Amino acid sequence: MRISELARAAGVGVSTVRFYERRGLVVPTARTHGGYRHYDQEALRRLKFIRRAQRLGFTLTELEQLLDADEFGDVITEKVTEIEERIRDLDRVRLALLEVAENGVREQCPIIAALNEN
């Protein structure tokens, strides 16, 4: 498929595909004599993976490292730690919101108190 077809199928702009290509995250499988890029289903799968991973909080640098087998383990360990911290923070905020919903705001806002906890 051409770059415009790939971009449409992945729900991104052509400039996004070109940007990812410059970073080495997506690679065309061939070029025509006229210079048009052609991509296969693997490129589409990879592009969708990148977009999904970004929505989950992965940076492009982390994704480059994830896609590089030599650095895979370190990135995973760091990301798991970061996600666990975010889950704990979100759980504290959830509990604080439930407390506000049930009891109203007291002397100190429970949400602020929850976020100030370690």
C-alpha positions, 0 to 999 in steps of 0.5 A: 500500500502507498503511504496515504493508504497506510496513513488512512488505515492507521488513522494518522496523517501522512506526515506522521508516517514520514516522521516515524520513518525518519526515526526508523520506526516504520520502514517501507518495503519497497519504492516504485521507479517514481519514488513512491513508498510501498508498505506491507501489513507489518508496517500497518501493524507496527504503526498501530502498535506505536500509536496505541503504546503512545496513548498508554504513555510510552515515549517514542524513545522508549518505543525505539528501545522496545523495538530494539531487542538489545535494550528491551529488558531495561525499558520494560523494567522501568516502564513497569515501575512507572506504571505501578507508581501511576496506579498507586497515585490513581488509586489514592485519587479514586479513594479521595474522590469517593470520600469527597462524594460521600462526606463532602470537603473537610478541612483539607481537600482529600484529593490534595492530601492523597496526591501529597502522600508518598 
